[in-house]
Amino acid sequence: MAVTKGVILVGGPSKGTRMRPLSLDCPKPLLPIAGKPMIWHPLAALAQVSGLVEIIIIGFYEDSVMSGFIKDAKREFPNITITYLREYRPLGTAGGLYHFRDSILRAPTPQHIFICNIDVACSFPLAEMMTLHSKHRGVGTILSVTVKKETATQYGCIVTDPETQQMVHYVEKPDSWISNMVNGGVYLFDKTLFDEIKVAMDDKTARAAEDPLVKPDEILRLEQDVIVPLAAAKKMYVYETKSFWRQMKTAASAVTASSLYLNNFAKTSPELLAKPSASIISPTFIDPTASIDPTAKIGPNVAIGPHVRIGKGARVKDAIIMEGSVLEQHSCVLNSIVGTDCHIGPWARVDGAPEPEAEVKGQISVTVLATEVTLAPETLVRSCIVLPNKSLDRNSANQVLL
């Protein structure tokens, strides 16, 4: 059987600024989505791939930031080698791959390499991608998804030959509409990918030698610098998923992604979910260390983290409650994220609107409370972003509370 490896690209602390205020205290890859760190979802999917022997995580977070997760992952997936490789500085999605090419290609040498971006929530149809990939003779297969025409230009747009699934054109975030089939952020390449990245690196170096305004560096982007020429050379193929897919670029998108994963767990891993009852509506994830009063009503689409305490008559729906937070009696949390160690007073209400499909500048939908936010009794916070260590004793709506 051909050896396969997986690579997860996690970026670093200067990225993920749109996930603030959540990412102020928790690195983006470790933010809890559906009760699991964001990075766990692609890693768990890769661990199911037949013949996959190693998963390499590439980013520029300090080693100490990722070490706890790596340790837990090795325990959960003992048959797979899991390593974290830290870039000395941001190198771009292809630059990081090329910098660590010797580590990725070392024995057992992989024939196939899956590459997953950290900020994508989907069903990860990796086996289906492998089936398509084994039928064509291209260098790579890309996961695609169809989005609404009005949002397509926010993504990398793909034009394919409908007969062959061959990619014929690719443009990253075009100025005008090209296609509503977009890049899903999951790739499968042959090991010859590194030959293609070397060509892109050599082209960049040659341009820098000719043009004094172009600085020579190792920064390369997988999409623009590698996939665009591969599409032009007809060496890329496309697997279109009909299952769920969501990009996680903002804190609000974490609630949507959490809901999608929870609903997927109901089909694929029901053991991860809390058993439905009169007070728990599925799908809901509840950490075993959480304490919930039997008169509280929880769900659907709720993820409750470790050591959370929820009091009498509380109501939680379409929400993420992070570690150590307390919801006092008859409090209510809807369409919101409650950060670590928050305290929601009795009869207080935290709510928001569902995340819109197209982002509207300046509009806040989902309420996000950062770390250690306290709400006084009977206080209402609606569609607000609240920074850490705030105590709120009056009602607020549609604001960023600094």
C-alpha positions as CSV (number, residue, x, y, z in Angstrom):
1,M,0.0,0.0,0.0
2,A,1.3,3.5,-0.9
3,V,2.5,5.5,2.1
4,T,0.5,8.7,2.9
5,K,1.3,11.6,5.2
6,G,-0.8,14.5,6.3
7,V,0.2,18.1,6.8
8,I,-1.9,20.7,8.8
9,L,-1.0,24.3,8.3
10,V,-1.8,26.4,11.4
11,G,-0.2,29.8,10.8
12,G,0.9,31.7,13.8
13,P,0.1,34.4,16.4
14,S,0.2,37.3,13.9
15,K,-2.5,35.6,11.9
16,G,-6.0,34.9,13.2
17,T,-6.5,38.6,14.2
18,R,-10.1,38.4,13.0
19,M,-10.7,35.7,15.7
20,R,-10.1,38.3,18.4
21,P,-10.9,38.6,21.2
22,L,-11.0,34.8,21.5
23,S,-7.4,34.5,20.1
24,L,-6.0,37.0,22.6
25,D,-5.8,34.3,25.3
26,C,-6.1,31.1,23.2
27,P,-4.1,30.3,20.1
28,K,-6.5,29.9,17.1
29,P,-5.7,26.2,16.5
30,L,-6.6,25.4,20.1
31,L,-9.9,27.3,20.2
32,P,-12.7,24.8,21.1
33,I,-15.1,24.1,18.2
34,A,-17.8,21.5,19.0
35,G,-15.9,20.7,22.2
36,K,-12.6,19.9,20.5
37,P,-9.6,22.1,19.6
38,M,-10.0,23.5,16.1
39,I,-7.0,21.5,14.9
40,W,-8.4,18.2,16.3
41,H,-11.0,18.0,13.5
42,P,-8.7,17.7,10.5
43,L,-6.2,15.6,12.6
44,A,-8.9,13.1,13.5
45,A,-10.0,12.9,9.9
46,L,-6.4,12.3,8.7
47,A,-6.0,9.6,11.3
48,Q,-8.7,7.6,9.6
49,V,-7.0,7.5,6.2
50,S,-5.9,4.1,5.1
51,G,-2.1,3.9,4.9
52,L,-1.5,7.3,6.6
53,V,1.6,7.0,8.9
54,E,2.4,10.5,10.0
55,I,0.8,13.9,10.6
56,I,3.0,17.0,10.5
57,I,1.7,20.3,11.9
58,I,3.5,23.4,10.5
59,G,3.2,26.8,12.0
60,F,5.1,29.6,13.8
61,Y,3.6,29.3,17.2
62,E,6.2,28.6,20.0
63,D,6.7,24.9,20.5
64,S,5.4,25.3,24.1
65,V,2.0,26.5,22.8
66,M,1.4,23.3,20.8
67,S,3.2,20.8,23.1
68,G,0.1,20.0,25.3
69,F,-2.1,19.3,22.3
70,I,0.6,17.2,20.6
71,K,1.0,15.1,23.7
72,D,-2.8,14.5,24.0
73,A,-3.1,13.7,20.2
74,K,-0.3,11.1,20.4
75,R,-2.2,9.4,23.3
76,E,-5.5,9.5,21.3
77,F,-3.9,8.3,18.0
78,P,-1.1,6.0,19.1
79,N,-0.6,4.4,15.7
80,I,0.3,7.6,13.9
81,T,3.5,9.7,14.3
82,I,2.4,13.3,15.1
83,T,5.0,16.2,15.1
84,Y,5.0,20.0,15.2
85,L,7.5,21.8,13.0
86,R,8.0,25.5,13.8
87,E,8.9,28.0,11.1
88,Y,11.6,30.5,12.1
89,R,9.3,33.2,10.6
90,P,6.1,33.2,8.5
91,L,7.0,31.5,5.1
92,G,3.6,31.3,3.4
93,T,1.5,28.2,2.8
94,A,4.0,26.8,0.2
95,G,7.1,28.3,1.7
96,G,6.6,26.3,5.0
97,L,6.1,23.1,3.1
98,Y,9.2,23.7,1.0
99,H,11.3,24.6,4.1
100,F,10.4,21.3,5.8
101,R,10.4,19.2,2.6
102,D,13.2,16.9,4.0
103,S,11.1,16.2,7.1
104,I,8.0,15.5,5.1
105,L,9.7,13.2,2.6
106,R,11.9,11.3,5.0
107,A,11.4,7.5,5.3
108,P,8.9,6.1,5.0
109,T,8.7,8.3,1.9
110,P,5.1,9.2,1.1
111,Q,3.6,8.8,-2.3
112,H,0.7,11.0,-1.3
113,I,0.5,14.0,1.0
114,F,-2.8,15.5,2.3
115,I,-2.6,19.2,3.2
116,C,-5.3,20.8,5.3
117,N,-5.7,24.5,6.2
118,I,-6.6,25.0,9.9
119,D,-9.5,27.4,9.3
120,V,-11.8,25.0,7.4
121,A,-14.7,23.1,8.9
122,C,-16.0,20.3,6.7
123,S,-16.6,16.6,6.6
124,F,-13.1,16.0,5.2
125,P,-14.0,13.5,2.5
126,L,-10.4,12.3,2.3
127,A,-11.1,8.8,1.1
128,E,-13.2,10.1,-1.8
129,M,-10.4,12.5,-2.7
130,M,-8.0,9.6,-2.7
131,T,-10.3,7.6,-5.0
132,L,-10.5,10.4,-7.5
133,H,-6.7,11.1,-7.2
134,S,-5.8,7.5,-8.0
135,K,-7.8,7.7,-11.2
136,H,-6.2,10.7,-12.8
137,R,-2.5,11.4,-13.6
138,G,-2.3,14.9,-12.2
139,V,0.0,16.3,-9.5
140,G,-2.9,17.2,-7.1
141,T,-6.5,17.1,-6.2
142,I,-8.2,20.0,-4.5
143,L,-11.4,19.9,-2.4
144,S,-14.0,22.4,-3.8
145,V,-17.4,23.6,-2.7
146,T,-20.1,25.6,-4.4
147,V,-21.0,28.9,-2.7
148,K,-23.6,31.6,-3.4
149,K,-22.6,33.8,-6.3
150,E,-22.5,37.0,-4.2
151,T,-19.9,35.5,-1.8
152,A,-17.7,33.7,-4.4
153,T,-15.2,36.5,-4.8
154,Q,-14.2,36.2,-1.1
155,Y,-12.5,32.8,-2.0
156,G,-10.2,31.2,-4.5
157,C,-12.4,30.6,-7.5
158,I,-12.0,27.4,-9.6
159,V,-13.1,26.7,-13.2
160,T,-13.2,23.0,-14.2
161,D,-13.8,20.9,-17.2
162,P,-17.1,19.2,-16.2
163,E,-16.3,16.0,-18.1
164,T,-12.9,15.3,-16.6
165,Q,-13.0,17.3,-13.2
166,Q,-9.7,18.8,-14.4
167,M,-9.0,22.4,-13.2
168,V,-8.6,24.7,-16.1
169,H,-8.3,28.1,-14.3
170,Y,-7.8,29.3,-10.7
171,V,-7.9,32.9,-9.4
172,E,-7.5,33.8,-5.7
173,K,-10.2,36.3,-4.6
174,P,-10.9,37.7,-8.0
175,D,-12.1,41.3,-8.5
176,S,-15.2,40.1,-10.5
177,W,-17.2,36.9,-10.6
178,I,-15.5,33.9,-12.3
179,S,-17.2,30.9,-10.8
180,N,-19.1,29.9,-7.6
181,M,-17.0,26.8,-7.2
182,V,-14.3,27.7,-4.7
183,N,-11.2,26.3,-3.0
184,G,-12.2,24.2,0.1
185,G,-8.7,24.4,1.7
186,V,-8.0,20.7,1.6
187,Y,-5.5,19.2,-0.9
188,L,-4.0,15.9,-1.9
189,F,-0.7,15.9,-3.8
190,D,1.8,13.4,-5.1
191,K,5.3,13.9,-3.7
192,T,6.2,15.6,-7.0
193,L,4.5,18.7,-5.4
194,F,8.0,19.7,-4.1
195,D,9.3,19.7,-7.7
196,E,6.5,22.2,-8.6
197,I,7.2,24.3,-5.5
198,K,10.9,24.4,-6.5
199,V,10.0,25.7,-9.9
200,A,7.9,28.4,-8.3
201,M,10.7,29.3,-5.9
202,D,13.2,29.5,-8.8
203,D,10.8,31.7,-10.8
204,K,10.6,34.1,-7.8
205,T,14.3,34.1,-7.3
206,A,14.8,34.9,-11.0
207,R,12.3,37.8,-10.9
208,A,14.1,39.2,-7.8
209,A,17.4,39.1,-9.7
210,E,15.9,41.1,-12.6
211,D,13.8,43.6,-10.6
212,P,15.4,45.4,-7.7
213,L,12.0,46.2,-6.3
214,V,11.3,42.5,-5.7
215,K,12.9,41.3,-2.4
216,P,14.2,37.7,-2.5
217,D,12.7,35.6,0.3
218,E,11.3,32.2,1.0
219,I,7.7,33.3,1.2
220,L,5.6,31.3,-1.2
221,R,1.8,30.9,-1.4
222,L,0.4,27.5,-2.3
223,E,-2.7,29.0,-4.0
224,Q,-1.2,31.8,-6.1
225,D,2.3,30.6,-6.6
226,V,1.8,26.9,-7.1
227,I,-1.8,26.0,-7.9
228,V,-2.3,28.8,-10.5
229,P,0.6,27.4,-12.7
230,L,-0.5,23.8,-12.0
231,A,-4.0,24.7,-13.3
232,A,-2.6,26.3,-16.4
233,A,-0.5,23.2,-17.0
234,K,-3.7,21.0,-16.5
235,K,-2.1,19.1,-13.6
236,M,-4.8,19.7,-11.0
237,Y,-8.1,18.0,-10.5
238,V,-11.1,18.9,-8.4
239,Y,-13.2,16.9,-6.0
240,E,-16.5,18.8,-5.2
241,T,-18.0,18.1,-1.8
242,K,-21.8,18.2,-1.4
243,S,-21.4,17.9,2.4
244,F,-21.1,20.8,4.9
245,W,-18.3,23.3,4.6
246,R,-17.5,26.6,6.4
247,Q,-14.4,28.8,6.6
248,M,-13.5,29.9,10.1
249,K,-12.1,33.4,9.8
250,T,-14.0,35.3,12.5
251,A,-15.1,34.5,16.1
252,A,-18.7,34.5,14.9
253,S,-18.0,31.7,12.3
254,A,-16.9,29.5,15.2
255,V,-20.5,29.2,16.4
256,T,-21.6,28.2,12.9
257,A,-18.7,25.7,12.5
258,S,-19.4,24.2,16.0
259,S,-23.0,23.6,15.0
260,L,-22.0,21.9,11.7
261,Y,-19.6,19.6,13.5
262,L,-22.1,18.8,16.2
263,N,-24.7,17.8,13.6
264,N,-22.0,15.7,11.8
265,F,-21.1,14.0,15.1
266,A,-24.8,13.0,15.4
267,K,-24.2,10.8,12.3
268,T,-20.6,9.8,12.6
269,S,-19.6,9.9,16.3
270,P,-22.8,10.0,18.5
271,E,-20.7,8.8,21.4
272,L,-19.1,12.3,21.6
273,L,-22.5,13.9,22.2
274,A,-24.5,14.2,25.4
275,K,-27.5,11.8,25.6
276,P,-30.7,13.7,24.7
277,S,-33.2,14.1,27.6
278,A,-36.0,16.4,28.7
279,S,-33.4,19.1,29.5
280,I,-30.8,18.3,26.8
281,I,-31.6,18.8,23.1
282,S,-29.3,17.1,20.6
283,P,-26.8,17.8,19.2
284,T,-25.0,19.0,22.3
285,F,-21.5,18.4,23.6
286,I,-20.9,18.5,27.4
287,D,-17.5,18.0,28.9
288,P,-17.7,15.3,31.6
289,T,-16.3,17.8,34.2
290,A,-19.1,20.3,33.6
291,S,-21.9,20.7,36.2
292,I,-25.4,21.4,34.9
293,D,-28.5,21.7,37.0
294,P,-31.2,19.3,35.9
295,T,-33.7,22.2,35.5
296,A,-31.5,24.0,33.0
297,K,-32.3,23.5,29.3
298,I,-29.3,23.0,27.0
299,G,-29.2,22.8,23.2
300,P,-29.4,22.3,20.3
301,N,-26.0,23.2,18.8
302,V,-24.2,23.8,22.1
303,A,-20.7,22.9,23.2
304,I,-19.9,23.2,26.9
305,G,-16.3,23.1,28.0
306,P,-14.5,21.7,31.1
307,H,-15.5,22.8,34.6
308,V,-18.4,24.9,33.4
309,R,-21.2,25.4,36.0
310,I,-24.8,26.1,34.8
311,G,-27.4,26.9,37.4
312,K,-31.2,26.4,37.8
313,G,-33.5,27.2,34.9
314,A,-30.7,28.5,32.7
315,R,-31.2,28.3,28.9
316,V,-28.3,27.8,26.4
317,K,-28.8,27.4,22.7
318,D,-26.6,27.8,19.6
319,A,-23.6,28.7,21.8
320,I,-20.0,27.8,22.9
321,I,-19.4,28.0,26.7
322,M,-15.6,27.8,27.3
323,E,-13.7,26.4,30.3
324,G,-14.5,27.5,33.8
325,S,-17.4,29.8,33.1
326,V,-20.4,30.1,35.4
327,L,-24.0,30.7,34.3
328,E,-26.1,31.5,37.3
329,Q,-29.8,30.6,37.7
330,H,-32.2,31.7,35.0
331,S,-29.5,33.2,32.9
332,C,-29.8,32.8,29.1
333,V,-27.1,32.4,26.4
334,L,-28.1,32.3,22.7
335,N,-26.1,32.7,19.5
336,S,-23.0,33.6,21.5
337,I,-19.6,32.5,22.7
338,V,-18.8,32.8,26.4
339,G,-15.0,32.8,26.9
340,T,-13.0,31.2,29.6
341,D,-13.8,32.0,33.3
342,C,-16.7,34.3,32.6
343,H,-19.5,34.8,35.1
344,I,-23.1,35.4,33.9
345,G,-25.2,36.7,36.8
346,P,-28.8,35.5,37.7
347,W,-31.4,36.4,35.0
348,A,-28.7,38.0,32.8
349,R,-29.0,37.4,29.1
350,V,-26.3,37.1,26.4
351,D,-27.6,36.8,22.9
352,G,-26.9,37.6,19.3
353,A,-28.2,37.0,15.8
354,P,-27.1,34.0,13.7
355,E,-24.0,34.7,11.6
356,P,-25.0,36.1,8.2
357,E,-23.8,34.2,5.1
358,A,-22.1,37.3,3.7
359,E,-20.1,39.3,6.2
360,V,-21.3,42.9,6.5
361,K,-18.6,45.4,7.5
362,G,-19.3,46.9,10.9
363,Q,-22.2,44.6,11.7
364,I,-21.9,42.4,14.8
365,S,-24.1,39.3,14.8
366,V,-22.9,36.7,17.3
367,T,-22.0,38.0,20.8
368,V,-18.5,37.1,21.9
369,L,-17.4,37.5,25.5
370,A,-13.6,37.2,25.9
371,T,-11.8,35.8,29.0
372,E,-13.1,36.8,32.5
373,V,-16.1,38.9,31.6
374,T,-18.7,39.4,34.4
375,L,-22.3,40.3,33.8
376,A,-24.3,41.7,36.7
377,P,-27.7,40.2,37.5
378,E,-30.5,41.0,34.9
379,T,-28.0,42.6,32.4
380,L,-28.6,42.2,28.7
381,V,-25.8,42.1,26.2
382,R,-26.9,41.7,22.6
383,S,-24.7,41.4,19.5
384,C,-21.6,42.8,21.2
385,I,-17.8,42.0,21.2
386,V,-16.5,42.2,24.8
387,L,-12.8,42.3,25.5
388,P,-11.2,40.5,28.5
389,N,-11.6,41.4,32.1
390,K,-14.7,43.5,31.8
391,S,-17.5,43.9,34.3
392,L,-20.8,44.9,32.8
393,D,-23.6,46.2,34.9
394,R,-25.8,47.9,32.2
395,N,-27.5,46.8,29.0
396,S,-25.4,46.9,25.7
397,A,-26.2,46.2,22.1
398,N,-24.3,46.3,18.8
399,Q,-21.1,47.5,20.4
400,V,-17.4,46.6,20.8
401,L,-16.9,47.0,24.6
402,L,-13.2,47.8,25.1
